[in-house]
Structures are given as C-alpha cells and as structure tokens.
Amino acid sequence: MIYPVILCGGSGTRLWPSSRRAFPKQFAAFAGKQSLFQSALSRLSGPDFDAPVFVTNEDFRFLVEEQADALGLLDGRIILEPAMRNTAPAVLAAALILKDQPEALMLVAPSDHMIRDTEGFLASVAVAAKAAQEGALVTFGVAPDRPETGFGYLKLAAPAAAGQAVPLSGFLEKPDRETAAGLLEQGNVLWNAGMFLFRVCDILEAYRQHAPHMLALCDAAVAQGEEDLGFFRLGARPYKEIGAVSIDDAVIGKAGNIVTVPLASDWSDLGSWDSLHAISAEGPDRLAEMGPVTAIGCENSLLRSEEDNIQLVGLGLKNIVAVAMRDAVLVAGLDQAQDVKKAVEVLKANRVPQAGEYPRFHRPWGWYETLCLGERFQVKRIMVKPGGILSLQSHMHRSEHWIVVAGTAQVTVGETVKLLTENQSVYVPLGEVHRMENTGKVPMYLIEVQTGAYLGEDDIVRYEDVYNRD
C-alpha cells in the first residue's frame, strides 16, 4: 500500500486571475468539473493506495476538507503548516507522521499538476514502487519536447528506458534558454516532475544524514502539534525556525540512492496560461475555448470565461490569452504569459484588491460573494452548506436584512430563534447578537442586504464559533 502525500499549500499567481493568493490554482477547475486538487486525489485513490496525508495551511484547510469530502475521499490526515517553508519541511512532517510504519511507501505529489492519462501514470508508480521497496529514493521525469526554462532537469546516468528506473547523475535547477537548448541536444535529461516515492525509513534516514537540524526542528513541531477540528496543527515555534528549502536541495540532490522513472503519461505543471493552451488547444487554428466564449477568426489563442453570464467574444485574435472573471479581465500576448506574475506584483503595489482577493470568499460553513457594493450598502449572496453554522456575532456599524432564496435557515436574532424557508426574511438591527445555520440536508442560499457607515469584514464581534476562529 502507498500513502499519498498531497502538497496543497501553495499560493501561485501565474494563472491570475483564475488563481490568486486567496484561491490558488490547485482548487480551481481547468479541465472538466474537478479542480486540480480533486483530480490529483482521484488519481491517488483506489486499491493500491492507503488514506492520504494532506499538507496545507490555515488559509486552505477548509477548502481541502470541502473538496475532498465532495469526492467522498476525506479519510486521511490534514496537516497544517504554521508557515510556508517549501517542500522539504512539508514532506518531512508527513514522513514523521508515518514513522510508526517505517516500511510504508509514501508518494509525494503536488496538487496543482495536470495528468490526464491515469493508467499510464499508475503504471509508472508501480515501477517506482518496486525500486523504492529496494531502498531507492525515486523521482519522476518527463521527456522534454522544448528548451523549457521554467522547469528543473534530471541528468540521467544511463539512457531513459520505458518501464524502468534509471540512476541519476545529478539535478539542474531552472536553466537559461541557451543551457536548456544544450541539454536537449546532449540528451539523457528529463524534466523534474516534482513527485517522489520512497519508504518512510529511507527518506527519514536521508534527512538524518543531510538535514539533521531540520529533522530536529520538524520532529519538535510534530511532538508539539495538536488536533483541532480534525486537523493536525504542527507546533508553530520550531516549524517557523526551519528555513524555506525544497526537498531536492535539502536531501534528494545529496543522497546516493536516487533513481528516476520516466512518466508513461502526459504531465503539465500548469505554470502559465501558455502551458494550459499547449495541452488544451484543438483544431488547425489551435484554439482553446473554455466557458461561454465565441471565437471568430481567431488563431493560436486561449479564451476563458468563468462566469455563465459573461460572454467572452474574440474577433480576429492571434496569439492571445483572454480570461474574463466577474471582477477582473486579463488580456495578454501568448508569448508573454510567463510574465503574468509581474502584473500581479504591480497590482499589489497599487493596492488593487483583485491582486490577491477572490470574488467568492470561502469559509468553513460555505461561501459568500458581493453582488453590489455602494455607499453605505452592500448586497451579498451567501451559501451555507448542510450543517454549516456561522458564528454567534454582532456588528458595531451595520444592520442586515436576510432573505432566504433556497433551502431552510435557522436564525438567531437576540433571544429569538426561528426557521426561515424560501422567500421568508428577517431583519438584524445594528448591534444585535445573531447567527444563522443550515440544519437541513441541502445547501441554503440567501441574499443579505447590509446598510451602515462601515461594511468591512472586520466589523465582527464573535461570541461563539464552532470553527475556533478568532
């Protein structure tokens, strides 16, 4: 049995506006209805796999829980990092959680990669498992088809062979274009897919030899960790003392028992819009169309609309990326897609909310989105999932009016508790203690109208909260 270790704490911005700090790409859907995280979890489930170990952080813990539960696969442990420290500490924390099973195999996989050929992928995992059972630390490589500067490279000690583990002679970090072109000419190199498979005892031994200080700090973080609402919180003080470093640099690149297995499947890290275009474009015009879009006379372009009521029309576009969301639109040259991160940095510097905020705000009880915002008023749409309970709270600067549009809400206003069904409403005066919860079996939707001098989310005084938020 293999324990999947799914890394899902990153917050990339290269696929902005679909991916943002508050809602990174692993939780978004780019092909079909499942998010990248859900696709990864689905791939790593079944008879060959044990319960997963998720490594994420405070901001995304309920997204991980919600999306895993939607697949019926919420049966693993969710580890919460108190700070992002790259992959080496994250993998080590998972290995220490599994240390009571030293011979167990653990497959480390990022949650934001796209792999559509599950059968080919699992065949490669089977090859890797055999090598790992013999004590190897296994990496996975991808046959390069272009001089890519955005990936690390694996240098092979022997020619790559399908269905076999090949010894490595070294790692090479992201090269410049001239170096990347030279590597392709030389041959015997693969892109580093960022996935690993090894026994728990072998990876812990590698940390003992090559990163003993990190091992001591991470061991203390696990020892000081606490269970909280089904999550395992690592001890903050020792974990924050660990430097941010990748597992490649910390241990894998220094170990002597490293091999690689060439993936027998497709693979993309979806690091930019042009990489999504490369695997999604169809037809002689090389068009990728996603959502309600209309392309007329367009060539070699990606058009994506994430809103059912926003029709994106491209007319005579060539080599263009156009992405439309409710609160932000990106239009860029396909050859400049790698620079989207720079645009986000400019937005941050100008304090534009869309740089990091997402139009739909996810909460442990569901989500909300702003439909209209003006001077002294705001209109929100709110979804509370079955069993979801908002905190018992009050506001200093606003009153609220709730109208249920689907499902049933149990509402508390002062000393009064009552059920509201579709098309019923309730008024919450300024300063009144209140709460809403969904005691039914289907999602509950309501429209909230706020009025007052200040409508910020920090105008909340919480008295009780089942999710232990401040």
N, C-alpha and C positions, 0 to 999 in steps of 0.2 A: 504494500500500500504506500502511496505517495501523499505527503501532506502538501497541498498547495499553499504557498506563502504569497499572498497577493498584496502588492505595494500600491496603495491608493491614497497617498497623502500629498501628492504634488499639486502645484497650482500654476500650470503653464499658461502663457498668454499668446503663443504663436498662432493659435487658431481663434484669436479675437475677431469678432465679438461673440462667437458661439462659446468660446472658452474664456473664462475670467477668473480672477482670484477667488471670488465667492462661489463659482460653479465651474471648476476646471473640466477639461475635455473628457476625462475618464467617465464622467457622469452624463455626458451628452451623447445623443444618438447621431451617428454619421452614416450609417448604412442599416436600413431596417428600423425596427421599433426598439430594439435593445440598445442600451448605452454600451460604450466600450467596456466599462467595468462589468456589466452584466454578461456581455459576450465572453469576456475572459473567465468569469466564474462558471459559465455554462460549459466552456471548453474543459475546465479543470474539475469537472464533477463526473460521477459515474462509478462503475465497479472498480476501477483502478485507483481511485482517489479516496483519501480519508477526509475528515472535516477540515475546511480551510482555516488558515490563520490570516486575518486581515491586519495590515499595519497602516494606520491612518492617523488623523489628529483630531483635536477638539472640534474644529470647524466642520468636518465632514462626517463625524461619527454617525449622525442620524441618517445622512444620505446613504452611507454604506449599509446600514441596517435596513432602511426602507427598500433600496433597490435589490438587496439580496433576498429580503423577505418576499418581494414581488415574484421572485422565481421559485420560491419555496426552498431556498438553499441557505437559509440563515441558521446554520447548525455548527458554525465554527466560533473561534475566539476573535474578538476585535480588540487589538492592542492600540492604545492611544499614546502617541509620542507627545511629550510636553513641548517639544520644539523640533522643527525640521532639521535633520542632520545628515541628509543624503542617504545613500543605500547601505553603507557599511554598518552603522548602528542599527538601522531598521532590521536588516537580515539577522544580525547578532541577537537582537532582542527576541526574534521569533525562534532562533535556534535554542536560546536559553529557556524559553517556554517549553520547548520539546525535549529538553536534555534528559528527561527520565526515560526516553526511548532512543538511546544512542544509535541504534542500527537503523532507525527510521529514515526514509528518504524525504527530503524536502525540495520542492520545485519552486524556485523564486521567479515570479513573473510580474512585470509591471502591468497595471490595469488599463493602460491607455494605448496599447498597441492593437493593430487590426490584423487578425489572421482569419481567413475565411475557409481555408482547407483544413478542417478539424481532423479529418482522417490522416492526412499527411503529417500534421503536427504531432498527433498521438503516436504515429509510427516512429518519429524522431525521439519522442520522450521515452519510448520503450528501449531504443538503442542506448540512450543516455543512462537509463536506469541500470542497465547491465554494467556499464562502465563505473557508475557510482557505487554499485554494490561491491566492486573490487577495490574501492578506496580512492577513485579519481574524483577531482572537482571538475564538473562538466560545465562548459559554456556552450552556447548555441550560436552558430554563424549563419549568415545569409550570403549567397553568391552575389557579388556586386555586378550591376549592369551599367554603372556610370561612375565617374570620379566624384563621388559624394564627399563633401566637406563637413557635413553635419553629423556623421557617424564616426565611432571609433572602429578600428580594424583589428582583426585577429590574424597574426602571422603564423602560418602552418609550418610544422617541421616536416611534413610529407604531403603529397598531393591529396586534395579532398576526394573522398570516396563516399558515394551514396550509401546510407545504411551502416556507416562505420564511424567510430570515434577516432579522431586524428589528434596526435600530440601537437601541442602548441610550442612555438619558439619565442613568442612574445606578444605584447599588446602595443598598439599605437593609438594615441589619442587623436581627436579630430584633426586631420591634416589640412594644409592649404591645397588649392586645386592642382598645382604642379606636382606636389608629392602624391596626391591621390591618383593622378593620371599615371605616375610612375609605378605605383603599387599595382594597378590593374595590368600594366604591361608585364611586370615581373611575374604575376600570377601567384598562386599559393597564398592568397589572402581572402578573408571573408569579412563582411560587416559584423560587428559585435551586436547581437540582438538584445543584449541586456538581460538575458534569462540564464538561470543557473540551476543545476541539480546536483545534490551531494547528500551523503549521510550526515546526520546531525553530529556524530562524533568526529567526522573528518573536518567539517567546517569549524567546529569549536577548537580543534587542535591547530588549525591554520591561524585562528585568532590568537591562540596561546603563543605561537611562535612569532607571529609578525605584528600583532597589535595587542600586546598584553595589557597596556594601560587602558585601552578602550574596553577590553574584556572585563577588567576590574570595575570600571565605572558602570558599564551596562549591567553587569551582574548585580551591583548595588541597586541600580534602578529597578530591576526586576524584583529584588528582595524587598524594596520599599514600595512596590506597586500595590494598588488597591482595586478591588472590584467595585464598580459603580454602575448600576442600572444595566448590568450585562456586559459592560465594557471593562477592560483591564487597563488602568492608568499607570504608566511607568512612573517611578519616582522622579520628580522634576529636577531636584538639585543635582544628583550625579549625572543624569542624562544630559542636562544642559552644559555640563563641563566637557562633553565629548565634542571634538571638532567635526565639522561637516566634511565628510570624505566618502568617496564611492568605494564600493566593495572591490572593484578592480584595483584601485590604487592601494587600498589598505591591506588586502590579503591575497586576492586571486593572482594578481600580477607578480607576486613574490613567491608563490608556492611552486613546488616542483612537480606535483602530480596533477597537472592541468591538461585536459583534452577538450576538444570541441566536436560537436555533432552538427554537420550541415543540415539545416532545416529542409525537410522534404515538402514544405508547404509554402504558400505565399506569406509575406510579412511586410508590415509597414509600421513605423513608429508614429505616423501621422504628425510629423513635426512641423508641418506647414500646409497652407492651402494648396500649394502646387503638388505636394505629395498625395493629398486626397484626390486632386484632379487626375494624377497619374494612374491611380488604381480605379477611378470611377468613370472616366471619360469613355464614351461609346461612339460608334459610328465613324464614318470618314471625316466628319467635322470635329471629332474629338471634343464633344460637349459633355459636361457633367451637369445634370439638371436635378435639383433637389427641392421638393416642396412645390408650392404654387408658383411656377415660373413659366414664362413664354420666351423662347429664343427664336428670333427671326434673323436669318442671315448671319449667324454668329459662328465663329470658329475657335477651336482650341481654348475654350473658356469654361469657367465654373460659375454657375448661377445657383444661389441657395436662398430660399425664403423660409424663415422659421415660424411665420405667422400665417394661419389659414386665411386671414382677411387682408393680407398684404400680397398682392400680385406683383411679382418682380418681372419686368419686361426688359429683355436685352435686344437691342436693334443694331445689327452690324458690328457687334463686338468681336475683337480679335485679341487673344492672349490676355484675357481679363478675368479677375476674380471679383464677383459681386455677391455680397452677403447682406441680406436685409433682416433686421430684427425690429421689434416694436420701438426700441429706444436707441438704436444705433445702426448705421449702414457703413459697410466697408466696400470701397471700390479701389482696386489696385491692379497694377500690371502683374501678370502671372510670374514674370521673371523677378518681381520684387516681393513675392510672397514671404520670403525669408526675413524681410525687414518689418513685418507687422509688429514684432515686439518693440521696435524703436518707436512706432506710432503710439503704442500703449504708454511708453515712458513719457512721451510728450503730453499725452492726456493726463497722466498722473501729475506731471509738473504743473499743469494748468488747473489741477484740482477738478477735473471733469469726473463726475460720479461714475459714468459708464466705463471708466478705465478698469475698475475692479468690481463694482456692484453689478448684480444681475437683475433683470426686470422682475423675475419671480424670486421671492425670498423664501427659502426653505427653512422650516422649523421642525422640531421633533414631533409636533402634533399635526403637521400638514404644510401648507404654504399660503402666502398672500401675494397679491400684486396690485399696484396702483393703477387704476383706470383713468383717474382725472385728478389733477392737483392744481389748486388755485390759491388766491389769497384768502386765508382763514378757512379753507375747506379742503378735504381730500376724500376721494371715493375709492374704496378698495374692494377687490373680490377675494374672498377667503375660502379655503378648503380645509376642513378638519376631517382627518381620516377616522375610521371607526376606532373607538377607544381613545381618541385624541382629547387631551384636556389642556386648555390654556391656563396660565397661572391665575390665581386669585390676585387681582391688581386694582389699582386706581390711577387716575391721571390728574395732574395739577392744572393743566391748561386747556383741556379739550373735553367736549361731550361727544357721545357716539349714538348712532341710530343703526340698529341691526335689522336687516330684512332677510329672512331665510328664503332661498330660491330652490333648494333641493335638499331632501333629507329632513332630519329632525335634530334640533338643537336643544340641549338642556341648559338654560341660562340662569345665572345667579345675579341679581341686582339688589344690593343691600341684604335684607333679610328674606327676600322673595326668591323662590326657586320655582321655575315652571318650564314646561316643554313648549317649544315653538315648532310648528310644522310649516310646510311650504306656503309662502305668501303671508305669513304672520311676522310681526315685528315687535321690537322693544326699544325703549329709549333709556340710555345710560347717562344720567346727569353728570356734570363736571364734579370730580372728587368722590363719586360714589364707588364703593368696592363692588367688583363684578367679576364674572367668569363665564366662559362658555365651554361646553364639552359635547362630544358626539357619543351618545350611549347606544346608537343604532349599529347596524351591520353594513351600511353603505356610506360612502363619503357624503359629507354635509357641506353644502355651499351656501354662502350668504354674501350679501352686499353690505358693506359698512360705510356709513357716511360720517365723517369726523368734521366738527366745526370748533374753532377756537383760535387763540392767539398764537399757539405754538403746537405743531403737529409732528415733531420729531419722535423717533422710536425710543429715545432715551427719557421721554416723559412717562415712565412707568415705575410705579412703586409696587413691588411684589411682596405679597404676604405668605403665599404658599405656592410651591411649584413642584410637580411630581418629577420633573426632569433635572432637579437640583441646579438650576441656573441661578446666577447672582441677580 
